[in-house]
Structure formats: C-alpha cells, structure tokens
Amino acid sequence: MKRATDRTGLAIVLSLVALALFDGMGLIIKLLSADYSAAELSAWRNIFGLIPALIALSTSRKWRATGRRFRIRQWKLALSRGAIVTFAQLFFYLSLGRMDFATASTITYANALFMTALAVPLLGEVVGWVRWGAVMVGFAGVVLVMQPGSDTFSTDALYPLGAAFMYALVAVTARMFDEDVPSPLVSFYSNAAAMVGSVVLALALGGFSPVAMADIPWLMAMGAFGGTAVLIIVVSQRMTEQANLAPFSYFGIPFAFLLGWLFFGETPWDALFPGAILIAAGGLLIVWRERRKEPA
C-alpha cells in the first residue's frame, strides 16, 4: 500500500538514527538494571521520554496549523499503542538485565520479521514468496540464537521475542493513522499512555526504589534517547512501507555486539552465530527484493 508521500531514502536514514539512540538507551538500562527493576526503569524512561515528545509537538508546524488540537479521530488506537509499548518495554528491559546485551538485542531484531508479516493483515501490503522466504530464514536465525532444547537455553530468551512482536505491532499501526495527524501528536499519545501504564505497573510490582543522585543524569539520558528515538521512528514509519524499513534494523546486530564487548566485556559468539547471520541474511534478502521493481 504505497502513499504519495512515500520518501523511502529519508525514512531509512531516520530509522538508522533511531536505532543508534535505542542502543544507547539499552546500554543505560543494562547499567542500571542491577539497582532498579525493569518496571521502574520503564516508568522513568517514559517520564523523561515525554519531554522530547512535548518539545517536538510544541514545535510542530503541522500541529500548530490544526489549531493545536489534541483530540484525534483514532485516539483509541493511539492509547492502545501506548499500552502495548508498556509491556514491550517491560519484557525488553527484563531481558537486558538477565542476558548478554548483544543476545537480547539480536532477538529483538525479530521485530523486522514480525513487521513484514503484520503489514499484510493490518495494512493490506502485498508480500510475495521471496519476502515470506526471507522471513522464514530470519526466524530460523532467531531460533538458533535462542537455542531451545539446549543446555544453555533459558526462558529469559522469550522476553526479547515477546518484546519484538509488540514493538512490531506498534510500528505497523503507526501507518494506520490519518495522514493529516501530525507524527509528534501520535508519538505524544503513545508516550503519555505508556507513561501512565508503566507507572501503574511499577507500583503494582513493588513500587519505586530511592533514586541515587548520581543516577538521575542516566535516567534522564535514558528517557531522552528513548523518547527521541520513538519520535524519529514514528516519522520514518509513516513515510514508507514497513517492509522497506525492516531490513535495515539488522545493521544493529554487529553494532550491539560491539557495544556489549566495549561496555560489558561480553563476547557471546556461541549464542549469536550462526543465528545472527541468518537473521541478517533474511533482512538482506528483503532488501534485494525491494530493489527489484517487479511485483512481489
């Protein structure tokens, strides 16, 4: 389902910038996970992450042109996306605290595969046999990384997989909004709903721990990185089809490995390979197919 406003090149660049910001956020989460629960970190991320959403909304020409209206026709969808984000964050943050950074991050890259699959029933996009084959190759890689049935398998690996599905659902539904709805307003709705949901969830799961003064800058940076990344990714996802963006998330796999090695001394070669190669191969196969002009 193509739009007249499709700008694939710019959308890809923006998605890569968002990927770098997400990785920075993930590093901070892993650093702080020894002192704060995943629910707490999710709440703080959304509290501080609301700031870039508000700044972007207040400076949006499109929003000002509409009379600074907050109400949108699809407000239920917008709030539902925030609720999904709440649980996606909880699962992902749990995995970062319990697994190697690169392993948890790599499994979440299955969201690109989920995005391709979900775009069919939700957006009416046409996905041919080549792209379906790429999805299957990528999923085979995810299974190899998770290593079910082996002595090293842990149910913790299900957390990033569940997060990947939920993040994909949030990503695909970004293109279901009316085109006249400003992207910063979509982001604000999701951020606000996720903030309320994550605070309630944190209180329900044991409340908040006292925050050390030295951790406040880290919590603020975590929210700023995550909030800005969400805004950028919403903008990019509304510029082009999901299948055009999905493959480029795989470039984060080697980057996540490098970051895990540099900051935490982790080198999970056995867990990541050859599964990570198959995940990337599935993405590159989709890239190749998208570069062909023939119908899928």
C-alpha positions in Angstrom: 0.0 0.0 0.0 2.0 2.9 -1.3 1.3 6.6 -0.5 2.0 9.7 -2.5 4.1 10.8 0.5 6.5 7.9 0.4 10.1 9.0 1.0 11.9 5.8 1.4 15.5 7.1 1.4 14.9 9.6 4.2 12.9 7.1 6.2 15.8 4.7 6.1 18.3 7.3 7.4 15.9 8.3 10.2 15.4 4.6 11.2 19.1 4.1 11.5 19.5 7.2 13.7 16.7 5.8 15.9 18.5 2.5 16.1 21.6 4.2 17.4 19.6 6.0 20.0 17.8 2.8 21.1 21.1 1.1 21.6 22.3 4.0 23.7 19.2 3.7 25.8 19.7 -0.1 26.1 23.2 0.3 27.4 21.9 2.6 30.2 19.2 0.2 31.1 21.6 -2.6 31.4 23.9 -0.5 33.5 21.1 0.5 35.9 19.3 -2.9 36.0 21.4 -4.0 39.0 19.8 -1.3 41.1 16.3 -0.8 39.7 13.7 -3.2 38.5 12.6 -3.4 34.8 9.2 -1.9 35.7 10.9 1.1 37.4 13.3 1.7 34.5 10.3 1.6 32.1 8.5 4.2 34.2 11.5 6.5 34.4 12.2 6.1 30.7 8.6 7.2 29.9 8.5 10.0 32.4 11.6 11.6 31.0 10.8 10.4 27.5 7.7 12.6 27.5 9.9 15.7 27.4 11.2 15.3 23.8 7.7 14.3 22.7 6.3 17.6 24.2 9.1 19.6 22.6 8.5 18.1 19.2 4.8 18.6 19.5 5.1 22.3 20.5 7.4 23.0 17.6 5.4 21.1 15.0 4.1 23.4 12.3 1.6 20.9 11.2 0.1 20.7 14.7 0.0 24.5 15.1 -1.7 24.7 11.7 -4.5 22.4 13.0 -5.1 24.8 15.9 -3.1 22.8 18.4 -5.8 20.2 18.8 -5.0 17.2 21.0 -8.1 15.2 20.1 -7.7 12.9 17.1 -10.2 10.6 15.4 -8.2 7.4 16.2 -7.4 8.3 19.8 -8.3 4.7 20.9 -5.7 3.3 18.6 -3.1 5.8 19.9 -3.8 4.9 23.5 -3.7 1.2 22.7 -0.3 1.6 21.2 0.9 3.1 24.4 -0.4 0.2 26.4 1.4 -2.2 24.1 4.6 -0.2 24.5 4.3 -0.6 28.3 4.6 -4.3 28.1 7.1 -4.3 25.3 9.4 -2.2 27.4 8.9 -4.4 30.5 9.9 -7.6 28.5 12.8 -5.9 26.8 14.2 -4.4 30.0 13.9 -7.7 31.8 15.9 -9.3 29.0 18.7 -6.7 29.2 19.1 -7.3 32.9 19.2 -11.1 32.6 21.0 -11.7 29.2 24.1 -10.5 27.3 23.4 -7.2 25.7 24.1 -8.4 22.1 22.0 -11.6 22.6 18.9 -9.8 23.9 19.2 -7.1 21.3 19.7 -9.6 18.5 16.5 -11.4 19.4 14.5 -8.2 19.4 15.5 -7.7 15.8 12.9 -10.3 15.0 10.5 -7.3 15.1 11.5 -6.6 11.5 10.2 -10.1 10.6 7.1 -9.5 12.6 6.6 -6.1 10.9 6.7 -7.7 7.4 4.2 -10.4 8.5 1.8 -7.9 10.3 1.8 -5.5 7.4 -0.3 -8.0 5.5 -3.4 -8.2 7.6 -3.1 -4.7 9.2 -2.1 -2.6 6.2 -3.0 -4.7 3.3 0.5 -4.7 1.9 1.4 -7.4 -0.6 4.2 -9.7 0.5 5.3 -12.2 -2.1 7.0 -15.6 -1.7 10.5 -14.1 -1.7 9.8 -11.9 1.2 8.0 -14.7 3.0 11.0 -16.9 2.4 13.2 -14.1 3.9 11.0 -14.0 7.0 11.4 -17.8 7.5 15.2 -17.6 7.1 15.3 -14.8 9.7 13.1 -16.7 12.1 15.4 -19.7 11.7 18.2 -17.5 12.8 16.2 -16.3 15.8 15.6 -19.9 16.9 19.3 -20.7 16.6 20.1 -17.7 18.8 17.5 -18.7 21.4 18.8 -22.4 21.3 15.6 -24.1 22.5 16.3 -27.6 23.8 19.9 -27.0 24.6 21.6 -26.8 28.0 22.1 -23.1 27.5 18.5 -22.3 26.7 16.8 -20.0 29.2 13.2 -18.9 29.2 14.6 -15.4 29.6 15.1 -15.5 25.8 11.3 -15.4 25.4 11.2 -11.8 26.9 13.0 -10.1 23.9 11.0 -12.2 21.5 7.7 -11.1 23.1 9.1 -7.5 23.1 9.9 -7.8 19.4 6.4 -8.8 18.5 4.9 -5.9 20.5 7.3 -3.4 19.1 6.4 -4.6 15.6 2.7 -4.2 16.3 3.4 -0.6 17.5 5.5 0.1 14.4 2.9 -1.2 11.9 0.0 0.6 13.4 1.8 3.9 13.1 0.8 3.9 9.4 -2.9 3.3 10.3 -3.3 7.0 11.4 -4.9 9.5 9.1 -2.2 11.4 7.1 -3.3 14.8 8.5 -2.5 13.7 12.0 1.0 15.2 13.0 3.5 12.5 13.8 4.6 14.3 17.0 1.0 14.1 18.2 0.9 10.3 17.5 4.2 10.0 19.5 2.8 12.1 22.3 -0.3 9.9 22.7 1.8 6.8 22.8 4.3 8.3 25.2 1.7 9.6 27.6 -0.2 6.3 27.6 3.0 4.3 28.2 4.0 6.7 31.0 0.7 6.1 32.9 0.8 2.4 32.2 4.4 1.9 33.3 4.0 3.9 36.5 0.9 1.9 37.4 2.8 -1.3 36.6 5.8 -0.3 38.6 3.6 0.5 41.6 1.8 -2.8 41.2 5.0 -4.8 41.1 6.6 -3.4 44.2 6.8 0.4 43.9 9.8 2.6 43.3 13.3 2.4 44.9 15.0 5.5 46.2 16.9 7.1 43.3 20.6 7.9 43.8 21.6 11.4 42.8 24.3 10.0 40.5 21.7 8.0 38.6 19.5 10.9 37.8 21.5 12.1 34.7 21.5 8.5 33.5 17.7 8.2 33.9 17.3 11.5 32.1 19.5 10.4 29.2 17.7 7.1 29.0 14.4 8.9 28.6 15.8 11.4 26.2 17.3 8.7 23.9 14.2 6.6 24.0 11.7 9.4 23.6 13.6 10.9 20.7 14.1 7.5 19.0 10.4 6.8 19.2 9.5 10.1 17.6 12.0 9.6 14.8 10.8 6.1 14.2 7.2 7.2 14.1 8.1 9.8 11.4 10.0 7.3 9.4 7.4 4.6 9.6 4.8 6.9 8.2 7.0 7.8 5.2 7.2 4.4 3.6 6.1 0.7 3.7 7.2 -1.3 6.7 8.9 -3.9 4.5 11.2 -1.1 3.2 12.5 -0.3 6.7 12.5 -3.7 8.3 15.8 -5.0 6.8 17.9 -2.0 8.0 17.3 -2.9 11.6 19.7 -5.8 11.1 22.6 -3.4 10.8 22.3 -3.1 14.6 23.3 -6.7 15.2 27.1 -6.2 14.8 26.8 -2.8 16.5 25.1 -4.4 19.5 27.8 -7.0 19.7 30.5 -4.3 19.6 28.8 -2.2 22.3 28.3 -5.3 24.6 32.0 -6.1 24.2 33.2 -2.5 24.8 31.0 -1.7 27.8 30.4 -5.0 29.5 33.1 -7.3 28.2 30.6 -9.7 26.7 31.5 -11.9 23.7 28.6 -14.3 23.2 29.9 -15.8 19.9 28.4 -19.3 20.5 25.0 -17.8 21.3 24.9 -15.4 18.4 26.4 -17.3 15.5 25.3 -18.6 13.0 21.9 -17.5 14.0 22.6 -13.8 13.8 24.0 -14.4 10.2 20.7 -15.9 9.2 18.7 -13.1 10.7 20.8 -10.6 8.7 20.5 -12.8 5.6 16.7 -12.7 5.9 16.8 -8.9 6.1 19.2 -8.6 3.2 17.0 -10.9 1.1 14.2 -8.5 1.7 16.4 -5.6 0.7 17.3 -7.3 -2.5 13.7 -8.0 -3.3 12.7 -4.4 -2.6 15.3 -3.1 -5.0 13.6 -5.0 -7.8 10.7 -3.2 -9.4 8.8 -6.4 -10.3 5.7 -7.1 -8.2 6.4 -9.4 -5.2 
